[in-house]
């Protein structure tokens, strides 16, 4: 194999493929498959549950394939000077080889495994629906903050995409907070897709732009476009019914300048550490008073607001409040508050809804 690629293009492609590489003890899953296909270089990373494949234009002097250590190669290429990078391989492809990485006067050599050792999913997935790249990127990027930390429990590190009467809706929850984002989309025919959050975070990095075709089997979902293929093993978990947690009655409704309340919450959260995670909101006529305290300091700020209903005091996670306020970027934010056991609801564009569980409420 002998191929030449512009450095920034190679770094971007490696970054995508490496997103699927595992950190476990199985060596091949730490590697990226490099393979020439006509006048392109294909790069694939997998841990068998997630597979990310992309291809980029390249000057192909000699065809070939090898499995290179993904993160090591990415770090190596990032440190090279700007310009064209040449990847050349010596040794017998079936026995593994050494890959020489050269750019300008810099040369590095990395040991590889045989391409035949690389294990790709065998499921045949045929596309049945499509989704605009920008819509998919928006759904994933807004949903991910509402999932638990990857590995925190599979019920709560999942993003669901499911069919509605006029399109698709994204659903995410970490048990305390939840999000529902419906989007009109003609021709979406897929049932519930339960996607692992860690995989969604990788796809979200480059989902925008061209449309994606989507297909699924009972266990696998595949997103595909001209030069990118992303395959996931679906999570075997039921979709949570967040609709059931959206209250229909309110004690207080607030309209407030989004940038003003976000700024106040960030400043209030800035002094919190350790066991201190909550901020206090006092909802009063014409204003919201935001405050927080830690062992060492206190914070307070008043933000002008339009309030309807009863006065109310609430304490809850400032991170949850920021997540709810981030579901859209309109200048004015709308929040609704009910009883102490009822989630706070953040209204977004159209039927977008985020719900955040209160920790403590006072009348």
Helices and strands as residue ranges (DSSP letters): E 2-6, H 7-18, G 27-30, E 31-37, E 40-46, E 50-57, E 59-62, E 65-69, H 70-78, E 84-90, G 93-95, E 98-103, E 106-113, G 115-117, E 129-131, H 133-144, G 154-156, E 158-164, E 167-173, E 177-184, E 193-196, H 197-204, E 212-216, E 220-225, E 228-233, G 242-245, E 252-257, H 258-269, E 278-284, E 287-293, E 298-309, E 312-317, H 318-325, E 332-337, E 344-347, E 353-356, E 360-362
